[in-house]
Amino acid sequence: MSTKLYVGNLAFQTTSQDLEQLFGQAGTVQSASVVEDRDTGRSRGFAFVEMSSQDEATSAIEQFNGKEIDGRFLKVNEAKPREDRGGGRGFSNNGGGRRSENRW
């Protein structure tokens, strides 16, 4: 069963291919994806790497957590499931911000 890892504190020039190659030293990488800003397309400084087994994921954490890559010390741990934040982009569901009474 595959295990997804969170990789934080990445240099902005680090690519998914760089991570795939790096984490390949610890085992089989099923996927590696740097998270990008949806507006600019620029790296947000973190990524997710999916290793093919728990043992390989544990090995990757041991090898790369705290390791300096491109001048940054990586933070590597097992990814946590995404929390449901409800309501999308952090706004409440109050009718788009319209007032219930007209005060103008």
C-alpha positions in Angstrom: 0.0 0.0 0.0 1.4 3.4 -1.0 2.1 6.2 1.5 1.9 9.9 0.8 4.5 12.2 2.2 4.4 15.9 2.8 7.6 17.7 1.8 7.9 21.3 3.1 10.3 24.2 3.0 11.2 23.6 -0.6 13.2 26.1 -2.6 10.9 27.7 -5.2 13.0 26.4 -8.1 12.7 22.7 -7.0 10.6 20.7 -9.5 8.5 17.6 -9.2 11.1 15.8 -11.3 13.8 16.9 -8.8 11.8 15.4 -6.0 11.1 12.2 -7.9 14.8 11.7 -8.5 15.8 12.6 -4.9 13.2 10.4 -3.2 13.9 7.6 -5.7 17.1 7.0 -3.6 14.8 5.8 -0.8 12.5 3.5 -2.9 9.9 3.6 -5.7 8.2 6.9 -6.2 4.7 6.6 -7.5 4.2 10.3 -7.8 5.7 13.6 -6.9 4.0 16.9 -7.3 5.1 20.4 -6.2 2.0 22.4 -5.2 1.7 25.6 -7.3 -0.2 28.8 -6.8 -3.3 28.7 -9.0 -2.9 32.3 -10.1 0.8 32.6 -10.8 1.8 29.0 -11.4 4.7 29.5 -9.0 5.7 26.9 -6.4 4.1 27.4 -3.0 7.2 25.8 -1.4 5.7 22.4 -0.6 5.0 19.1 -2.3 3.5 15.7 -1.9 5.5 12.5 -2.8 3.9 9.1 -2.9 6.1 6.2 -2.0 5.1 2.6 -3.0 5.2 1.2 0.5 5.2 2.3 4.2 8.8 1.0 4.6 10.0 3.1 1.7 8.1 6.1 3.1 9.7 5.6 6.5 13.1 5.4 4.9 12.5 8.6 2.9 11.5 10.4 6.1 14.7 9.2 7.9 16.9 10.2 4.9 15.4 13.5 3.9 13.8 15.2 6.9 16.1 18.0 7.9 18.4 17.5 4.9 19.6 20.6 3.1 18.5 20.7 -0.5 19.0 23.9 -2.6 19.9 25.9 0.5 16.7 24.9 2.4 16.3 22.3 5.2 13.4 20.0 4.1 10.5 19.1 6.4 9.4 15.6 5.5 6.6 13.6 7.2 3.6 11.5 6.5 0.8 13.5 4.9 -2.3 13.9 6.9 -5.8 13.6 5.3 -7.2 16.8 4.0 -9.6 18.5 6.4 -13.0 19.5 5.2 -13.0 23.3 5.8 -16.6 23.6 4.5 -17.9 26.6 2.5 -14.9 26.7 0.1 -12.4 29.6 0.3 -13.1 30.4 3.9 -16.3 32.4 3.4 -19.5 31.7 5.2 -22.6 30.7 3.2 -24.5 33.9 3.8 -25.8 34.8 0.4 -22.6 36.3 -1.0 -22.2 39.0 1.6 -25.5 40.8 0.8 -27.2 42.6 3.6 -30.7 41.5 4.6 -31.9 45.0 4.9 -31.1 48.1 2.8 -29.3 50.7 4.8 -28.4 53.0 1.9 
